[in-house]
Amino acid sequence: MDIAKVIAKELEIKVSQVEATVNLIDEGATIPFIARYRKEVTGSLNDEVLRDLYERLNYLRNLEDRKETVIASIKEQEKLTPELEEKIREAMTLVSVEDLYRPYKQKKRTRATIAKEKGLEGLSVIIYSQLTEHPVEEDAKAYLSEEKGVATTEDAIAGALDIIAENISDEAEYRTYIRDITMKEGKLVTTAKDAEAKSVYEMYYDFEEPVSKAAGYRILAINRGEKEKYLSVKIVAPEDRIIGYLQKKIILKENPYTSDLLRTAIEDSYKRLIAGAIEREIRSEISDKAEDGAITVFGKNLTQLLMQPPITGQIVLGWDPAFRTGCKLAVVDETGKVLDTVVVYPTEPQKKIAEAKKIVHNLIKKYNITLISLGNGTASRESEQVIVELLKEIPESVQYIIVNEAGASVYSASKLATEEFPNFDVGQRSAASIARRLQDPLAELVKIDPKSIGVGQYQHDMNQKKLGEALTGVVEDCVNKVGVDLNTASASLLGYVSGISKTIAKNIVDYREEHGRFTNRKQLLKVSKLGPKAFEQCAGFMRIQDGDNPLDATSVHPESYEAASNLLVKLGYTITDITNQGLIGLSVMAKNRARLAADLGLGEVTLDDIIKELEKPARDPRDEMPKPILRTDVLEMEDLSEGMVLKGTVRNVIDFGAFVDIGVHQDGLVHISQITNKKFIKHPLEVVSVGDIVEVKVLSVDLDRKRIQLSMIL
């Protein structure tokens, strides 16, 4: 197989692009590095295409390895024919390879192997050939053997039919047809194990839909219902068509002595040996597809969450709400340093509201707090009421925002949080994290396992290794798009930088603590275990403010420093103009790009990137994202009425809609049918993303079930 050609066709890119990328990957280059600094080589493939390419490359290489193993095994058995080898080499999936290998696999003892041990293979050939002109019982007499346990002609024929049934089930062509027809025409059917049991799966207690049309989120919900023993699930195949197909393939002419026997073998083969295996394969295939879809959605949601714009230059009060144990508060300065922590008890059972207000007001005055970051967990609603009342009573101008605290408790109990805040309890750590994730969502959220950040669906039911790898890739792409400050970044953040392992990230922090701040990127080569290859991969993503070289504060890679300096000289600037933002309009001055790029020894794409970066050094892509909504007042669900139009923040996007925070603590659902009427959409992500600020209309409010139905069609 020409892997490069296959991938190029699938991803609709050039073969040369695939080959160039594969070479870079094999040389140890990371996806973020290739996406940012090797555009010339790959033809500007973005990180999403590069990750798809990487995944397919691994799959197809594993497929080729498996083919070689299978061919070697069949060859060893001296059963390999040129035709079979060609079929194996042309197979495009692991399932196809396994189908072809099935007849040659070492089997456990089956009814067919036992029949073969009894010497009945010859009789099976007589029946299968359909040439006999007399009753098969006459041929069967020759196979009777007391010693082998074949006492009657019925026993002999039954054994021969077992051999035929297994041979039919081993035929790759038949299995391919049965798999395809079941996928196209089969039905996914679910029933309740106990029709009286109350559960969230009641809509699936008597449910069926074509396998080909089963939505991913329904498949995952059904799988969970089955796992929790509420549902029985089966795939109903078009059995009559399948058996008819097998009969047509196998019974080549009507023979009064063999045709009925073959029909019996065919039915037995399908029902006993093929149907269950095909059902398991299809269940596995549609579940994998559903998981892949859910992982993609999770990844896109996570990207939006991580790329939320930071709220800089404000002193923030982080508020971790709770009932019995009290609300933990942490004051965090503009750099994320914790200035103070305290516990207040404005909620049940203590309900010391006046005392809590006084303490919070004193903190606001003492530290000039301008923003309160309130976690959305238990007692958030009650805490929000207290905050709003206080903000109306005090002269200071303070706003608040409700922050998704998913993962804060996971972080606060982690080893990392213990090292960061050794003298804090879990509540204080959580409050500090809630404040910091507002100031710099990316820097704070990288400390949490991506799977614990609640912006997906059914994430606990998926292949955790696959989910973890995909989400780690998402975090890597986000961190490297933004870049990190080499002198302030935590080991958690550094660990996601291209080419930097967790060990090297810790070594960078240790080096910083021992030798003081980095003043130039080349000092990275002095860090333990950070060699030239890792330096090449990471250097462009590391930023140094006020260092020896102004280019160290930009995303220009050290390999291009000479070209960047020569560019500035050619256009009448010096390198110090980078620091004082004096290069606006550089792109207008840099005319005749092709000639300029040739003079500088660069590709045009790289030159364009350098010019953009010099015009706006270390530009933060998060600045282009929607800013979070800051609040000063509160709404109750009871305040909502049908037709009311509000602004809200998209908190989560799933297959069938989007959940929007409209400031009433209970997120409302915009069903996919209510997202837009301007065009048909297959998925909400075509229109909305996590963090988007949207206008919504209230369709209905169910106070008892705490459900709000919203529409974006105004």
Buried (B, 14 or more C-beta within 10 A) or exposed (E): BEBBEBBBEEBEBBBEBBBBBBEBBEEEBBBBBBBBBBBBBBBEBEBBBBBBBBBBBEBBEEBBEBBEEBBEBBEEEEEBEEEBBEBBEEBEEEBBBBBBBBBBEEEEEBBBBBBBEBBBBEBBBBBBEBEBEEEBEEBBEEBEBEEBEBEEBEBBBBBBBBBBBBBBBBBBEBBBBBBEBBBEBBBBBBBBEEEEEEBEBBEBBEBEEEBEEBEBBBBBBBBBBBEEEBBEBBBBBBBEBBBEBBBEBBBEEEBEBBBEBBBBBBBBBBEBBBBEBBBEBBBEBBBBEBBBBBBBBBBBBBBBBBBBBBBEEBBBBBBBBBBEEBBBBBBBBEEBEBBEBBBBBBBEEBBBBEEBBEBBBEBBEEBEBBBBBBBBBBBBBBBBBBBBBBBEEBEEEBEBBBBBBBBBBBBBEBEBBEEBBEEBEBBBBBBBBBBBBBBBBBBBBBBBEBBBBBBBBBBEBBBEEBBBEBBBBBBBBBBBBBBBBBBBBBBBBBBBBBBBBEEBBBBBBEBBEEEEEBBBBBBBEEBEEBEEEBBBBBBBBBBBBEBEBBBBBBBBBBEBBEBBBBBBEEBEBEBEBBEEEEBEEBBEEBEEBEEBBEBBEBBBBBBBBBBEBBBBBBBBEBEEBBEBBBBEEBBEBEEBEEEBEBEBBBBBBBBBBBBBBBBBBBBBBBBBEBBBEEEEBEBBBEBBBBBBBBEBBBBEBEEEEEBBBBBBEE
